[in-house]
Amino acid sequence: MTNTVLNMKDIDKSYRDGEAQRMILDHVNLTVRAGEFVAIVGPSGCGKSTLLNIAGMMLSPDSGEIELCGQVVSALPKKKWTQIRREMIGFIFQNHQLLPYLKAGEQLSVLLKSDRKKIQELFSELGIEHLMNQYPARMSGGERQRVAIARAFASDAALILADEPTASLDSERGHHVVEMIQMEAHKRNKAAVMVTHDERVLDLADKIYQMEDGKLVNSR
């Protein structure tokens, strides 16, 4: 289907745990289309973040296939993965991963060559226009997270991946941030996948999946 952005087929992933092999992902299948916002929930250690890292091509599956915008990317050489991540995927990490030596606006302009007007618009939408010239060390955790979200949106990627995006935010700001992810998916026709423990924001997702025993169960 042409509007499918992410298609994960029969993804397996296991780790060595002492003498045993622990299955984290067991034949997981996930399809996310353009304009769709999907949430994945489940207890800590159930494999949610592992799935997100495989979707974002930061981690290889043991077996299975990953398609992005119709291209089987899991079969490409690893040296191509960095380019695909940069061009097709926008990441929102739980720990923001901002560069400490760049001001907030520079996190976008230097890395993504975004024009200043676009950066200002994104910062204004997220309520952080006053942070344009601040270094990460001078920001609160919530402010750093919103800069990281602006960076993910500025990449104009087809797929947005968010790992616990509300972890360092209060209820009101957390809901606003997830509304921004939802809006990015719906208005700009992008696919978005969010891993979260925050049940307060699940009403904003189009689909909710529960991770159970290494499998994804569609709960809504």
ChimeraX attribute file (.defattr): number of C-alpha atoms within 10 A of each C-alpha:
attribute: neighborCount
match mode: 1-to-1
recipient: residues
	/A:1	7
	/A:2	8
	/A:3	14
	/A:4	18
	/A:5	23
	/A:6	24
	/A:7	19
	/A:8	21
	/A:9	16
	/A:10	15
	/A:11	22
	/A:12	21
	/A:13	22
	/A:14	15
	/A:15	12
	/A:16	9
	/A:17	9
	/A:18	7
	/A:19	6
	/A:20	8
	/A:21	10
	/A:22	13
	/A:23	16
	/A:24	21
	/A:25	26
	/A:26	18
	/A:27	16
	/A:28	19
	/A:29	18
	/A:30	17
	/A:31	15
	/A:32	21
	/A:33	22
	/A:34	20
	/A:35	22
	/A:36	22
	/A:37	26
	/A:38	24
	/A:39	22
	/A:40	25
	/A:41	24
	/A:42	17
	/A:43	12
	/A:44	10
	/A:45	9
	/A:46	19
	/A:47	24
	/A:48	25
	/A:49	18
	/A:50	18
	/A:51	26
	/A:52	20
	/A:53	17
	/A:54	17
	/A:55	25
	/A:56	23
	/A:57	19
	/A:58	14
	/A:59	13
	/A:60	19
	/A:61	21
	/A:62	12
	/A:63	14
	/A:64	17
	/A:65	17
	/A:66	26
	/A:67	18
	/A:68	21
	/A:69	18
	/A:70	14
	/A:71	13
	/A:72	13
	/A:73	17
	/A:74	20
	/A:75	11
	/A:76	10
	/A:77	8
	/A:78	13
	/A:79	8
	/A:80	10
	/A:81	16
	/A:82	11
	/A:83	11
	/A:84	15
	/A:85	16
	/A:86	15
	/A:87	15
	/A:88	17
	/A:89	24
	/A:90	25
	/A:91	26
	/A:92	25
	/A:93	17
	/A:94	17
	/A:95	15
	/A:96	22
	/A:97	13
	/A:98	19
	/A:99	13
	/A:100	12
	/A:101	11
	/A:102	16
	/A:103	19
	/A:104	30
	/A:105	22
	/A:106	21
	/A:107	24
	/A:108	24
	/A:109	18
	/A:110	11
	/A:111	12
	/A:112	16
	/A:113	12
	/A:114	18
	/A:115	12
	/A:116	13
	/A:117	9
	/A:118	13
	/A:119	23
	/A:120	17
	/A:121	14
	/A:122	20
	/A:123	22
	/A:124	14
	/A:125	14
	/A:126	18
	/A:127	16
	/A:128	18
	/A:129	17
	/A:130	11
	/A:131	19
	/A:132	16
	/A:133	12
	/A:134	14
	/A:135	19
	/A:136	23
	/A:137	13
	/A:138	12
	/A:139	14
	/A:140	11
	/A:141	15
	/A:142	18
	/A:143	21
	/A:144	23
	/A:145	26
	/A:146	26
	/A:147	28
	/A:148	25
	/A:149	26
	/A:150	27
	/A:151	28
	/A:152	23
	/A:153	23
	/A:154	20
	/A:155	20
	/A:156	19
	/A:157	18
	/A:158	23
	/A:159	31
	/A:160	25
	/A:161	23
	/A:162	24
	/A:163	22
	/A:164	18
	/A:165	28
	/A:166	25
	/A:167	17
	/A:168	19
	/A:169	18
	/A:170	11
	/A:171	14
	/A:172	10
	/A:173	17
	/A:174	20
	/A:175	20
	/A:176	18
	/A:177	22
	/A:178	21
	/A:179	16
	/A:180	17
	/A:181	27
	/A:182	24
	/A:183	16
	/A:184	20
	/A:185	23
	/A:186	17
	/A:187	9
	/A:188	13
	/A:189	17
	/A:190	25
	/A:191	28
	/A:192	30
	/A:193	26
	/A:194	26
	/A:195	22
	/A:196	24
	/A:197	19
	/A:198	15
	/A:199	8
	/A:200	13
	/A:201	18
	/A:202	19
	/A:203	12
	/A:204	17
	/A:205	20
	/A:206	15
	/A:207	17
	/A:208	22
	/A:209	18
	/A:210	19
	/A:211	21
	/A:212	17
	/A:213	14
	/A:214	21
	/A:215	20
	/A:216	22
	/A:217	16
	/A:218	12
	/A:219	11
	/A:220	11
